[in-house]
């Protein structure tokens, strides 16, 4: 798990290591990425329905809050918070060039699995992945 800083919703620094102690699912996305936008409602639903882990979405938009703030407002995202990574440091840390990329870490910060591309996070495949990493709900 990376200690590389990105931007928290309130504007200060955030790191993945700050989330240790509880399983963490990190979704890298961008406002210009069609598959990212398509899966966002299922991520919002998942974030509000499963308290066994923390879920954060981290925008890879180079213009950061200028694009992400209006997107969150338009999509009426209430549970998810707008983390920003305008320098794409997490894409580099995760060694991925694909958006969306979703990585699941256990409570100790060890990667359990990753999904490259969009997924229906309210579906059976997602439930199987999450239950496999942290046990059934």
C-alpha positions in Angstrom: 0.0 0.0 0.0 1.4 3.4 -1.0 2.3 6.3 1.2 2.4 8.6 -1.9 0.2 11.6 -1.3 -2.9 12.5 -3.3 -5.6 15.0 -2.5 -8.3 14.4 0.1 -11.9 15.7 -0.4 -11.3 18.7 1.9 -8.2 19.6 -0.1 -5.4 18.4 2.2 -3.1 15.5 1.6 -4.3 11.8 1.8 -2.3 8.6 1.6 -3.5 5.0 1.2 -1.5 4.0 4.3 -3.8 6.3 6.4 -6.6 3.9 5.7 -4.8 0.9 7.3 -6.7 -1.0 9.9 -9.8 -1.7 7.8 -10.0 -3.3 4.3 -9.8 -0.6 1.5 -11.1 -0.7 -2.0 -9.6 2.0 -4.3 -11.2 2.9 -7.6 -9.1 5.0 -10.0 -11.4 6.8 -12.5 -11.7 10.0 -14.6 -14.6 12.2 -15.7 -13.7 11.6 -19.4 -13.8 7.8 -19.0 -17.1 6.3 -20.2 -16.7 2.9 -18.5 -15.7 4.8 -15.2 -18.9 6.9 -15.4 -21.0 3.8 -16.2 -19.9 2.0 -13.0 -20.0 5.0 -10.7 -23.7 4.5 -9.6 -22.9 0.9 -8.6 -19.8 2.1 -6.6 -22.0 4.7 -4.9 -24.5 2.0 -3.9 -21.8 -0.3 -2.7 -20.2 2.5 -0.6 -23.5 3.0 1.2 -24.4 -0.6 1.7 -21.3 -2.5 2.9 -19.6 -1.2 6.0 -17.0 -4.1 6.2 -14.5 -2.0 4.2 -13.7 1.6 3.1 -14.3 2.5 -0.5 -12.6 5.5 -2.1 -12.8 6.8 -5.7 -9.7 8.7 -6.8 -10.1 10.9 -9.9 -7.2 10.9 -12.3 -8.4 14.1 -14.0 -5.5 16.5 -14.6 -7.8 19.4 -13.9 -8.9 17.9 -10.6 -11.7 19.6 -8.6 -12.6 21.9 -11.5 -14.0 18.8 -13.3 -14.7 16.4 -10.4 -16.8 18.8 -8.3 -19.4 19.4 -11.0 -19.4 15.7 -11.9 -20.2 14.7 -8.3 -23.0 17.4 -8.2 -24.5 16.3 -11.5 -24.5 12.6 -10.6 -25.8 13.4 -7.1 -23.0 11.3 -5.4 -23.5 11.6 -1.7 -21.7 8.6 -0.1 -18.6 8.6 -2.2 -16.2 11.5 -1.7 -14.1 13.2 -4.4 -10.5 12.2 -3.9 -8.1 13.7 -6.5 -4.9 12.6 -8.1 -4.1 15.2 -10.8 -0.5 13.9 -11.1 -1.7 10.3 -11.6 0.7 9.1 -8.9 -1.6 6.2 -8.0 -1.8 5.0 -11.5 2.0 4.9 -11.5 2.1 3.2 -8.0 -0.4 0.6 -9.2 1.5 0.2 -12.5 -1.7 0.5 -14.5 -2.6 2.4 -17.6 -6.2 1.3 -17.6 -9.2 3.3 -16.2 -11.1 2.3 -14.3 -8.7 0.2 -12.2 -10.0 -1.0 -8.8 -7.7 -2.5 -6.2 -8.7 -4.2 -2.9 -6.4 -4.2 0.1 -6.8 -6.1 3.3 -6.7 -4.3 6.7 -2.9 -4.7 6.8 -2.5 -3.0 3.4 -1.8 -6.1 1.3 -3.3 -6.2 -2.2 -6.0 -8.9 -2.4 -7.1 -8.4 -6.0 -7.5 -5.9 -8.8 -10.0 -5.4 -11.6 -9.0 -3.6 -14.8 -12.0 -2.1 -16.5 -15.6 -1.5 -15.5 -17.7 -3.8 -13.3 -21.2 -3.9 -12.0 -20.3 -3.5 -8.3 -23.8 -4.5 -7.3 -23.5 -7.8 -9.1 -22.7 -11.4 -8.0 -19.1 -11.3 -9.3 -18.3 -8.2 -7.2 -19.9 -9.8 -4.1 -17.8 -13.0 -4.7 -14.6 -11.0 -5.0 -15.3 -8.9 -1.9 -16.5 -11.9 0.2 -13.4 -13.8 -0.9 -11.1 -11.0 0.4 -12.8 -10.3 3.8 -15.4 -13.1 4.4 -19.1 -13.2 3.8 -21.3 -10.4 5.2 
